[in-house]
Amino acid sequence: MLRILLTASLLAGLSGSAIAQNRASIVRPEIVAQYPHDTSAYTQGLFITENRLFESTGQIGESNLRLVDLETGSVIEQRDLPGRVFGEGSTRIGDEIFVLTWRAQQGFIYNADTLEPIENFTYPGEGWGLTTDGEQLIMSDGTAQLRFMDPQTLELTRELDVTLNGRPVRRLNELEWIEGEVWANVWLTNHIVRINPDDGNVTGIVDVRELVPPSLRNDRDAVPNGIAYNADTGQIYLTGKLWPVLYEVRLPGSDD
């Protein structure tokens, strides 16, 4: 097992003895392929559906939802969010794409084929990451809690506290549903946590520090953020805010 000193942001005061007793496996992903990524994209959400790559970006006046060509990184189609909001996570259920905003307490629903706006919705608190298990929306808000929502009514159905060794894991950011787990970037760290959606326990940690482009390792904004899973092929893609590259990765020991 890799010997890694996990950040205080991730473990919030976890003692050295508790780290030694940690049952969550810690792995570093292996790079399978690299693709260009728009360096102006402040990546907040990333997902693949029907072999099409979508990305939502942040920053006031620059936030948008875009369909991206995986091979070239070029934007095929784009829908700008209202200039007053800061875009956040995104996901698709059925024929609709849902996009969160940071502090506006407002989300947007778009047609998945045309990116035409359908309607808006509201929620309390902040919006950070968003994914789906195919039936419910799963949302992060910067705390150690995940919210599950009915995509038809947008009503809260349950809340889940995320913990590692009994300690809360805060700053859960971009989310992705991968083979029955919720993967979450932890903001301001180089770690992705793998969360059991039944009890909230972190069962694994993916250390992505070696994926951070060297020129951006001292840039506080250019953190890892963006996880996409192609359920049709089993491929996993990772990137970060303002990164010039998007990686296809595999975990050690996984099938090719």
LINDA-V431158 format. One record per residue. RES is the residue in one small letter. SS is DSSP state (a for helix, b for strand, c for the rest). PHI is phi in whole degrees, -180 to 180 (none if undefined). Layout:
# LINDA-V431158
{{RES:SS:PHI} {RES:SS:PHI}}
This chain:
# LINDA-V431158
{{m:c:none} {l:c:-66} {r:c:-93} {i:c:-132} {l:c:-88} {l:c:-76} {t:c:-69} {a:a:-63} {s:a:-61} {l:a:-77} {l:a:-106} {a:c:46} {g:c:91} {l:c:-63} {s:c:-78} {g:a:-59} {s:a:-66} {a:a:-69} {i:a:-63} {a:a:-63} {q:c:-91} {n:c:-60} {r:c:-93} {a:c:-75} {s:b:-68} {i:b:-120} {v:b:-134} {r:b:-111} {p:c:-71} {e:b:-98} {i:b:-79} {v:b:-97} {a:b:-157} {q:b:-129} {y:b:-133} {p:b:-65} {h:c:-137} {d:c:-65} {t:c:-73} {s:c:-93} {a:c:-83} {y:c:-87} {t:b:-62} {q:b:-120} {g:b:-142} {l:b:-151} {f:b:-158} {i:b:-120} {t:b:-142} {e:c:53} {n:c:61} {r:b:-115} {l:b:-95} {f:b:-117} {e:b:-143} {s:b:-113} {t:b:-123} {g:c:-114} {q:c:90} {i:c:-61} {g:c:81} {e:c:-127} {s:c:-75} {n:b:-157} {l:b:-111} {r:b:-139} {l:b:-97} {v:b:-120} {d:c:-78} {l:c:-60} {e:c:-68} {t:c:-110} {g:c:79} {s:c:-75} {v:b:-82} {i:b:-84} {e:b:-150} {q:b:-143} {r:b:-124} {d:b:-75} {l:c:-81} {p:c:-52} {g:c:-60} {r:c:-86} {v:c:-110} {f:c:-113} {g:b:-65} {e:b:-135} {g:b:-69} {s:b:-151} {t:b:-163} {r:b:-121} {i:b:-131} {g:c:61} {d:c:-98} {e:b:-124} {i:b:-111} {f:b:-106} {v:b:-129} {l:b:-93} {t:b:-126} {w:c:-71} {r:c:-115} {a:c:-78} {q:c:55} {q:b:-141} {g:b:-121} {f:b:-129} {i:b:-117} {y:b:-125} {n:b:-69} {a:c:-69} {d:c:-90} {t:c:-110} {l:c:64} {e:c:-71} {p:b:-68} {i:b:-108} {e:b:-164} {n:b:-110} {f:b:-146} {t:b:-124} {y:c:-157} {p:c:-81} {g:c:78} {e:c:-93} {g:c:-109} {w:c:-124} {g:c:-101} {l:b:-151} {t:b:-151} {t:b:-148} {d:c:-94} {g:c:98} {e:c:-123} {q:b:-123} {l:b:-81} {i:b:-123} {m:b:-125} {s:b:-109} {d:c:-132} {g:c:92} {t:c:-97} {a:c:-96} {q:b:-126} {l:b:-108} {r:b:-109} {f:b:-108} {m:b:-132} {d:b:-73} {p:c:-70} {q:c:-82} {t:c:-103} {l:c:61} {e:c:-85} {l:b:-69} {t:b:-104} {r:b:-167} {e:b:-124} {l:b:-130} {d:b:-83} {v:c:-99} {t:b:-137} {l:b:-128} {n:c:55} {g:c:82} {r:b:-103} {p:b:-66} {v:c:-105} {r:c:-91} {r:c:61} {l:b:-65} {n:b:-119} {e:b:-60} {l:b:-120} {e:b:-151} {w:b:-89} {i:b:-131} {e:c:48} {g:c:85} {e:b:-121} {v:b:-100} {w:b:-95} {a:b:-140} {n:b:-65} {v:b:-102} {w:c:-57} {l:c:70} {t:c:-131} {n:c:-103} {h:b:-122} {i:b:-112} {v:b:-103} {r:b:-104} {i:b:-112} {n:b:-75} {p:c:-74} {d:c:-84} {d:c:-122} {g:c:83} {n:b:-72} {v:b:-80} {t:b:-102} {g:b:-161} {i:b:-130} {v:b:-106} {d:b:-91} {v:c:-107} {r:a:-58} {e:a:-75} {l:a:-86} {v:c:-66} {p:c:-57} {p:a:-53} {s:a:-69} {l:a:-112} {r:c:-70} {n:c:-108} {d:c:-95} {r:c:-62} {d:c:-80} {a:c:-87} {v:c:-88} {p:b:-58} {n:b:-168} {g:b:139} {i:b:-129} {a:b:-129} {y:b:-123} {n:b:-92} {a:c:-66} {d:c:-76} {t:c:-119} {g:c:81} {q:b:-80} {i:b:-118} {y:b:-124} {l:b:-133} {t:b:-151} {g:b:-151} {k:c:-65} {l:c:69} {w:c:-74} {p:c:-88} {v:b:-141} {l:b:-120} {y:b:-105} {e:b:-93} {v:b:-131} {r:b:-136} {l:c:-91} {p:c:-55} {g:c:90} {s:c:-82} {d:c:-72} {d:c:-72}}
